[in-house]
Amino acid sequence: RFVPKRMVPFSFPLSKCALWDPVPMGDVVGAHITYYRNPRLSLVEKTLRLAYRHAKQNEKKSFSCFLLGTLAVDEDGEGITLTIDRFDPGRE
């Protein structure tokens, strides 16, 4: 599933000394995660309920928080799974 409109080219910060020749060489290669793998998202229900409860109790319209998890390649090597299993409300 190659979506060229969403692709963003790599960019590196400016520096006084370059360790490589910046002139493009060869064909363009897509490096988007869904180009080679089938992504799957897994969310633990307890984490979702905790985030929902925190959002309802928060007086502000928008707030910052963190959803933490792990990223793993499936056994068959064809897909990746992002498992979100922790909620962190963060600090102001």
N, C-alpha and C positions, 0 to 999 in steps of 0.2 A: 504494500500500500504506500506508494510513493506520492507525496503531496508536495510538489515543488513550490506552491504559493506560501506554504508555512515554513519552508526551510530558511534558515538564516545562516549566512556565511560565517565561517570562523573569523575572529579578529583577535589580534594580540595587542597588548599595550605598546605604545611608542617607546623606543629605547635608543640610546646613542650607539649601541653596538649590536649588530645582528649576527646571530650564530649560524644563519642559513641564508641562502639566496632567496629573496622575496618574490622573484619572478615566477608566475604560475607555470607549471609544467604538466603536460599530460591531460587526460580527460577529467571532467568533473566527477567526483564520487559522492554519492549521498551517504550521509552519516547519521541519518535520523533513526531513532530506536525502532520505529515500526517498519523501517525499510527491510530489515532482515528477520525480525522476530514478531510473533503475535503477542501483544501485551495483554495481561489479565490483571485486574484489580481485585483484591480480596480485603474486605474491611470487617473487623471483628465487631459484632453487634454491641458489646459492652462499651467499646470505644466510641461508637456512633451515638449511643444513648448519653454518654457522659458529655460529649461535645454539644449535643442538642440541649441538655439540661443547663449547661454553662451558658449557652447562647440565650436561652429564655430568661435566665436570672440576671444577665448583664443589662445594665440600664442604657448603654450606648447602642446606637444603631449598628455600628461596625466595631469589631474588636480583633485583636491579633491573637493567634494561638498556633500551636504546632501539632501536626499529626505525624507520628514517628512510626517507622516500620522497616521492613527489610525487602531487598530486591534480590531475586534468585532466578537463575536460568533453569527452565524445566529439564527433567531427566532426558527427554528426547532431543533437547537442544533446539527445538523449533520455537519455543515461546519463553517469555519472561513473566514472572509473577511478582507484583508489588503487594505485599501484605502489610496493611496498616493495623497496628495492634496497640498503640499507645496514644494518649491525648495529653498534651501539656498546655495549660492555659497561658503560660508565660507570665511575664511581669510587665508592668507599665514602664 
